[in-house]
Amino acid sequence: MTDVHNLHQSANDELIKGNEDKAIEIYTKIVELEPADEIALSQLMDLYLERDKFMYYLTRANVNIVQHKYEHAINDVKKALNLDSNSIDARRKLARLYKVSGKNLRAIDEFLKLLDIDASQKDGYIELIDLYTKENSTESAISIAKKAVSNFQDDVNFKNILANLYFKLGDYSNALEIVQDDYLKAKILLQDEQNDRAKEILDKLKEDKNLYKEQNKEQLAAYYLLEAQYYYNIKEFEESLKSVEKYTDISLPNPLSFQMKALIYEGMEDEFKSAYNWGYCYKLQKRFDEAIVEFTHAHNANSKDKNTLIELANLYANNGEKFASMEYWKKVYEIDKDKRAGEILGEFYYQQGDLRLAEYYGKVIEKKELKEAQYQDEGLLEKIISFFAKK
């Protein structure tokens, strides 16, 4: 922070001396250190106004980006490109502005133009692959990845990107031909059910002592996930569960860990545990309606499981279905007079004006309130009797 402050002072001193070139140099350095520094950007904009219209529009675009005025920024970059259509920086900026604005097809067009100008721009290929993937155009993403592999033959990353795209398309043969990463290769082999070949890679990975170092936790988690899939493929379900638990110890519970457990329990023909884990998988993915369906299946398979009932009660409550939620809290309460369930039910029935049920579930009701409620009930009963007596 102090360096930037000193640079501002230096730039101001240069302006006072009339050294605009030096001031531009210093303000440019400030923006490199602090891209959102509006003072430096505004000063640069003023300095470029008369001397360099191209840089003026690019700098004004940066000011608008900092202020989240993306449409204005897009217009500024277009004006800059009208002055220099072959500018790599301007073309990249326009493409990324379209991307952050959610205009993926326009972003694709701009990144393609970027690569037409300069085919050595690695980030252009990566951005295009990402955009085509988001647009569910895997074939187009593969086409770009192939060009990247051809242009950067020593770049292992592009080969693995291409292999992963083939993998997503289900083209395991081409994926295995180009893949360089052992973890990805094992994953492809397991998906293709080439279990013996996958096991050879897994055994090799397991022997690497570096795998168990603290800084390689994510890699170790990835290994356990592959190991779990291997055991699942060969139907050693208990071993597969152990591997998932080891994965979870590192990565903490997540949708993938619950999905793996659900599949394993399906293989073990354990209907309750399979549905229960699918429920948590969907819940963490915020697919709440599907979570309700799965937890309901789990409840049907084991009607006395308290955790399933609580999950259903909470899911229905989050959906705004209070009465459905209370039905499940009742079932929770019936199991062991659960204190929390009682508090929730007591408060619910108190708010509904049913003081008898509220008191039954442990809500403290003043005697005066009970007497008033009883009087109202008796008065209502007399009116009903009188009504039918007249018939």
C-alpha positions as CSV (number, residue, x, y, z in Angstrom):
1,M,0.0,0.0,0.0
2,T,2.9,2.3,0.9
3,D,4.6,1.7,-2.4
4,V,1.4,2.7,-4.3
5,H,1.1,5.8,-2.2
6,N,4.7,6.8,-3.0
7,L,4.2,6.1,-6.7
8,H,1.1,8.4,-6.7
9,Q,3.2,11.1,-5.1
10,S,6.0,10.5,-7.7
11,A,3.5,10.6,-10.6
12,N,2.0,13.8,-9.3
13,D,5.5,15.4,-9.0
14,E,6.2,14.5,-12.6
15,L,2.9,16.1,-13.7
16,I,3.8,19.3,-11.9
17,K,7.1,19.3,-13.8
18,G,5.3,18.7,-17.1
19,N,6.9,15.2,-17.6
20,E,3.8,13.5,-18.9
21,D,5.6,10.5,-20.4
22,K,7.2,9.7,-17.0
23,A,3.8,10.3,-15.3
24,I,2.2,7.8,-17.7
25,E,4.9,5.3,-16.9
26,I,4.3,5.6,-13.2
27,Y,0.5,5.5,-13.4
28,T,0.8,2.4,-15.6
29,K,2.9,0.8,-12.9
30,I,0.3,1.6,-10.3
31,V,-2.4,0.0,-12.4
32,E,-0.2,-3.1,-12.7
33,L,0.0,-3.3,-8.9
34,E,-3.6,-2.2,-8.2
35,P,-5.8,-2.7,-11.3
36,A,-8.8,-1.2,-9.5
37,D,-7.0,2.1,-8.7
38,E,-9.5,4.6,-10.1
39,I,-7.3,7.6,-9.5
40,A,-4.5,6.2,-11.6
41,L,-6.9,5.1,-14.3
42,S,-8.6,8.5,-14.4
43,Q,-5.2,10.2,-14.6
44,L,-4.1,7.9,-17.4
45,M,-7.4,8.6,-19.2
46,D,-6.8,12.4,-19.1
47,L,-3.2,12.0,-20.2
48,Y,-4.2,9.8,-23.2
49,L,-7.1,12.0,-24.3
50,E,-5.2,14.2,-26.7
51,R,-2.1,12.1,-27.4
52,D,-3.4,8.5,-27.9
53,K,-7.1,7.8,-28.6
54,F,-6.7,4.1,-28.7
55,M,-5.2,4.0,-25.2
56,Y,-7.7,6.5,-24.0
57,Y,-10.6,4.2,-25.0
58,L,-8.9,1.1,-23.5
59,T,-8.3,3.0,-20.2
60,R,-11.8,4.3,-20.1
61,A,-13.0,0.7,-20.6
62,N,-10.9,-0.2,-17.5
63,V,-12.6,2.5,-15.5
64,N,-16.0,1.2,-16.5
65,I,-14.9,-2.4,-15.7
66,V,-13.9,-1.3,-12.1
67,Q,-17.3,0.3,-11.8
68,H,-19.0,-2.8,-13.2
69,K,-20.4,-0.9,-16.1
70,Y,-19.7,-3.7,-18.6
71,E,-21.9,-2.4,-21.5
72,H,-20.0,0.9,-21.4
73,A,-16.7,-0.9,-21.3
74,I,-17.7,-3.0,-24.3
75,N,-18.5,0.1,-26.3
76,D,-15.2,1.7,-25.3
77,V,-13.2,-1.4,-26.4
78,K,-15.1,-1.5,-29.7
79,K,-14.0,2.1,-30.3
80,A,-10.4,1.1,-29.6
81,L,-10.7,-1.8,-32.0
82,N,-12.0,0.6,-34.7
83,L,-8.6,2.3,-34.4
84,D,-6.6,-0.9,-34.3
85,S,-8.5,-4.0,-35.2
86,N,-5.4,-6.2,-34.7
87,S,-4.8,-5.3,-31.1
88,I,-4.4,-8.5,-29.1
89,D,-5.1,-6.7,-25.8
90,A,-8.2,-5.0,-27.0
91,R,-9.6,-8.2,-28.7
92,R,-8.9,-10.3,-25.5
93,K,-10.6,-7.6,-23.3
94,L,-13.7,-7.5,-25.5
95,A,-13.9,-11.3,-25.5
96,R,-13.7,-11.5,-21.7
97,L,-16.2,-8.7,-21.3
98,Y,-18.7,-10.6,-23.4
99,K,-18.0,-13.7,-21.3
100,V,-18.5,-12.0,-17.9
101,S,-21.7,-10.4,-19.4
102,G,-23.0,-13.9,-20.2
103,K,-22.8,-13.4,-24.0
104,N,-20.9,-16.6,-24.6
105,L,-21.5,-16.8,-28.4
106,R,-20.1,-13.3,-28.9
107,A,-17.2,-14.1,-26.6
108,I,-16.5,-17.2,-28.8
109,D,-16.4,-15.0,-31.9
110,E,-13.9,-12.6,-30.4
111,F,-11.6,-15.3,-29.1
112,L,-11.7,-16.9,-32.6
113,K,-10.7,-13.5,-34.0
114,L,-7.9,-13.3,-31.4
115,L,-6.5,-16.6,-32.6
116,D,-6.7,-15.6,-36.2
117,I,-4.6,-12.6,-35.3
118,D,-2.1,-14.6,-33.3
119,A,-2.4,-18.4,-33.0
120,S,0.2,-18.5,-30.2
121,Q,-2.2,-17.0,-27.6
122,K,-2.6,-20.0,-25.2
123,D,-5.2,-18.4,-23.1
124,G,-7.4,-18.0,-26.2
125,Y,-7.6,-21.7,-26.7
126,I,-8.3,-22.3,-23.0
127,E,-11.1,-19.7,-23.0
128,L,-12.6,-21.1,-26.1
129,I,-12.6,-24.7,-24.8
130,D,-14.3,-23.4,-21.6
131,L,-16.9,-21.5,-23.5
132,Y,-17.7,-24.3,-25.9
133,T,-18.0,-26.7,-22.9
134,K,-20.4,-24.3,-21.2
135,E,-22.5,-24.2,-24.4
136,N,-22.6,-28.0,-24.5
137,S,-20.6,-28.0,-27.7
138,T,-18.1,-30.7,-26.9
139,E,-17.2,-31.4,-30.5
140,S,-16.2,-27.8,-31.0
141,A,-14.2,-27.8,-27.8
142,I,-12.4,-30.9,-29.1
143,S,-11.7,-29.2,-32.4
144,I,-10.0,-26.2,-30.6
145,A,-8.1,-28.6,-28.2
146,K,-6.7,-30.5,-31.2
147,K,-5.4,-27.2,-32.7
148,A,-3.8,-26.3,-29.3
149,V,-2.2,-29.8,-29.1
150,S,-0.9,-29.3,-32.7
151,N,0.5,-25.8,-32.0
152,F,2.0,-26.6,-28.6
153,Q,3.2,-30.2,-29.0
154,D,5.2,-30.1,-25.8
155,D,2.3,-28.8,-23.6
156,V,1.1,-31.7,-21.5
157,N,-1.8,-29.6,-20.2
158,F,-3.5,-29.3,-23.6
159,K,-3.1,-33.1,-24.2
160,N,-4.8,-33.8,-20.9
161,I,-7.6,-31.2,-21.7
162,L,-8.2,-33.0,-25.0
163,A,-8.2,-36.4,-23.3
164,N,-10.7,-35.2,-20.7
165,L,-13.0,-33.9,-23.5
166,Y,-12.8,-37.3,-25.3
167,F,-13.6,-38.9,-21.9
168,K,-16.7,-36.7,-21.4
169,L,-17.8,-37.7,-24.9
170,G,-17.4,-41.4,-24.1
171,D,-14.6,-41.8,-26.6
172,Y,-12.3,-43.7,-24.3
173,S,-10.0,-45.0,-27.1
174,N,-9.0,-41.5,-28.3
175,A,-8.8,-40.3,-24.7
176,L,-6.3,-43.1,-23.8
177,E,-4.2,-42.4,-26.8
178,I,-3.4,-38.8,-25.8
179,V,-3.8,-38.7,-22.0
180,Q,-0.6,-37.9,-20.1
181,D,-1.8,-37.7,-16.5
182,D,-1.9,-41.0,-14.6
183,Y,-4.9,-40.0,-12.5
184,L,-6.9,-39.1,-15.5
185,K,-5.7,-42.3,-17.3
186,A,-6.8,-44.5,-14.4
187,K,-10.2,-42.7,-14.4
188,I,-10.7,-43.3,-18.1
189,L,-9.7,-47.0,-17.7
190,L,-12.0,-47.5,-14.8
191,Q,-14.9,-45.9,-16.7
192,D,-14.1,-48.2,-19.6
193,E,-14.0,-51.1,-17.1
194,Q,-10.4,-52.0,-18.0
195,N,-9.9,-52.7,-14.3
196,D,-6.7,-54.6,-14.4
197,R,-4.9,-51.9,-16.4
198,A,-6.3,-49.3,-14.0
199,K,-5.1,-51.3,-11.0
200,E,-1.5,-51.3,-12.3
201,I,-1.6,-47.5,-12.4
202,L,-3.2,-47.3,-9.0
203,D,-0.5,-49.6,-7.5
204,K,2.2,-47.4,-9.0
205,L,0.6,-44.2,-7.6
206,K,0.2,-45.8,-4.2
207,E,4.0,-46.6,-4.0
208,D,4.9,-42.9,-4.4
209,K,5.8,-41.7,-0.9
210,N,5.2,-38.1,-1.9
211,L,1.5,-38.9,-2.2
212,Y,1.2,-39.0,1.6
213,K,2.8,-35.6,2.3
214,E,0.7,-32.9,3.8
215,Q,0.9,-30.6,0.7
216,N,-0.5,-33.4,-1.5
217,K,-3.8,-33.9,0.3
218,E,-5.9,-33.2,-2.8
219,Q,-3.9,-35.7,-4.8
220,L,-4.3,-38.3,-2.1
221,A,-8.1,-37.7,-2.0
222,A,-8.2,-38.2,-5.8
223,Y,-6.4,-41.4,-5.4
224,Y,-8.9,-42.8,-2.8
225,L,-11.7,-41.8,-5.1
226,L,-10.2,-43.8,-7.9
227,E,-9.5,-46.7,-5.6
228,A,-13.2,-46.6,-4.5
229,Q,-14.3,-46.8,-8.1
230,Y,-11.9,-49.8,-8.8
231,Y,-13.3,-51.8,-5.8
232,Y,-16.9,-50.8,-6.9
233,N,-16.2,-52.1,-10.5
234,I,-15.0,-55.5,-9.2
235,K,-17.9,-55.6,-6.7
236,E,-15.8,-55.5,-3.5
237,F,-18.3,-53.1,-2.0
238,E,-17.0,-53.1,1.6
239,E,-13.5,-52.1,0.4
240,S,-15.0,-49.5,-1.8
241,L,-16.8,-48.0,1.2
242,K,-13.5,-47.9,3.1
243,S,-11.9,-45.9,0.3
244,V,-14.8,-43.5,0.1
245,E,-14.4,-42.9,3.9
246,K,-10.7,-42.2,3.4
247,Y,-11.6,-39.7,0.6
248,T,-14.2,-38.1,2.9
249,D,-11.7,-37.7,5.7
250,I,-9.6,-35.5,3.5
251,S,-12.3,-33.7,1.3
252,L,-15.1,-33.7,3.9
253,P,-18.6,-34.9,2.9
254,N,-19.7,-33.6,-0.5
255,P,-22.2,-34.5,-3.2
256,L,-19.6,-36.8,-4.9
257,S,-18.9,-38.8,-1.7
258,F,-22.6,-39.3,-1.1
259,Q,-23.2,-40.3,-4.7
260,M,-20.4,-42.9,-4.4
261,K,-21.9,-44.3,-1.2
262,A,-25.4,-44.4,-2.8
263,L,-24.1,-46.4,-5.8
264,I,-22.2,-48.8,-3.6
265,Y,-25.2,-49.4,-1.4
266,E,-27.3,-50.0,-4.6
267,G,-24.7,-52.6,-5.5
268,M,-25.1,-54.1,-2.0
269,E,-28.9,-54.0,-2.5
270,D,-29.4,-51.9,0.6
271,E,-32.4,-49.9,-0.4
272,F,-32.5,-47.7,2.7
273,K,-28.8,-46.6,2.7
274,S,-28.8,-46.1,-1.0
275,A,-31.8,-43.7,-0.9
276,Y,-30.5,-42.0,2.2
277,N,-27.2,-41.2,0.6
278,W,-28.9,-40.0,-2.6
279,G,-31.0,-37.7,-0.5
280,Y,-27.9,-36.1,1.0
281,C,-26.3,-35.9,-2.5
282,Y,-29.2,-34.0,-3.9
283,K,-29.6,-31.8,-0.8
284,L,-26.0,-30.6,-1.0
285,Q,-26.6,-29.9,-4.7
286,K,-29.7,-27.8,-3.7
287,R,-31.9,-30.1,-5.7
288,F,-34.4,-30.1,-2.8
289,D,-37.4,-31.7,-4.5
290,E,-35.3,-34.7,-5.6
291,A,-33.8,-34.9,-2.1
292,I,-37.4,-35.1,-0.6
293,V,-38.2,-38.0,-3.0
294,E,-35.0,-39.9,-2.0
295,F,-35.5,-39.3,1.7
296,T,-39.1,-40.5,1.4
297,H,-37.8,-43.7,-0.3
298,A,-35.4,-44.1,2.7
299,H,-38.3,-43.5,5.1
300,N,-40.4,-46.1,3.4
301,A,-37.6,-48.6,3.7
302,N,-37.0,-47.8,7.4
303,S,-39.8,-45.9,9.0
304,K,-38.1,-45.5,12.4
305,D,-34.9,-43.8,11.2
306,K,-34.9,-40.5,13.1
307,N,-32.3,-38.7,10.9
308,T,-34.4,-39.4,7.8
309,L,-37.5,-37.9,9.5
310,I,-35.6,-34.8,10.6
311,E,-34.2,-34.3,7.0
312,L,-37.8,-34.6,5.6
313,A,-39.2,-32.2,8.2
314,N,-36.5,-29.6,7.5
315,L,-36.7,-30.0,3.7
316,Y,-40.5,-29.5,3.7
317,A,-40.1,-26.5,6.0
318,N,-37.6,-24.9,3.6
319,N,-40.1,-25.5,0.8
320,G,-42.7,-23.5,2.8
321,E,-44.8,-26.6,3.4
322,K,-45.3,-26.2,7.2
323,F,-48.1,-28.7,7.7
324,A,-46.1,-31.5,5.9
325,S,-43.1,-30.6,8.0
326,M,-45.1,-30.9,11.2
327,E,-46.2,-34.4,10.2
328,Y,-42.6,-35.5,10.2
329,W,-41.8,-33.7,13.4
330,K,-44.6,-35.6,15.0
331,K,-43.1,-38.9,13.8
332,V,-39.7,-37.8,15.3
333,Y,-41.4,-37.0,18.6
334,E,-43.2,-40.3,18.7
335,I,-39.9,-42.2,18.5
336,D,-38.3,-40.9,21.8
337,K,-40.1,-37.7,22.8
338,D,-37.4,-35.7,21.1
339,K,-37.0,-32.3,22.9
340,R,-36.4,-30.2,19.8
341,A,-39.3,-31.8,17.9
342,G,-41.5,-31.0,20.9
343,E,-40.4,-27.4,21.0
344,I,-41.1,-27.0,17.2
345,L,-44.5,-28.7,17.5
346,G,-45.5,-26.8,20.6
347,E,-44.7,-23.5,19.0
348,F,-46.4,-24.4,15.8
349,Y,-49.7,-25.4,17.5
350,Y,-49.5,-22.3,19.8
351,Q,-49.3,-20.1,16.7
352,Q,-52.2,-22.0,15.2
353,G,-54.2,-21.3,18.4
354,D,-54.5,-25.0,19.4
355,L,-53.4,-24.6,23.0
356,R,-54.2,-28.2,24.0
357,L,-51.8,-29.6,21.4
358,A,-49.3,-27.0,22.1
359,E,-49.3,-27.9,25.8
360,Y,-49.2,-31.7,24.9
361,Y,-45.9,-31.1,23.1
362,G,-44.4,-29.2,26.1
363,K,-45.3,-25.6,25.4
364,V,-45.8,-23.7,28.7
365,I,-49.3,-22.2,28.6
366,E,-50.7,-19.9,31.2
367,K,-53.8,-21.1,33.0
368,K,-55.7,-18.0,32.0
369,E,-55.0,-18.7,28.3
370,L,-56.2,-22.3,28.8
371,K,-59.4,-21.3,30.5
372,E,-60.1,-18.8,27.7
373,A,-59.5,-21.4,25.1
374,Q,-61.7,-23.9,27.0
375,Y,-64.5,-21.3,27.2
376,Q,-64.2,-20.6,23.5
377,D,-64.3,-24.4,22.7
378,E,-67.4,-24.8,24.9
379,G,-69.1,-21.8,23.3
380,L,-68.4,-23.2,19.9
381,L,-69.8,-26.6,20.9
382,E,-73.1,-25.1,22.2
383,K,-73.5,-23.2,18.9
384,I,-73.0,-26.4,16.9
385,I,-75.6,-28.3,19.1
386,S,-78.1,-25.5,18.8
387,F,-77.7,-25.4,15.1
388,F,-78.4,-29.1,14.6
389,A,-81.3,-28.9,17.2
390,K,-83.1,-26.6,14.9
391,K,-83.0,-29.0,12.0
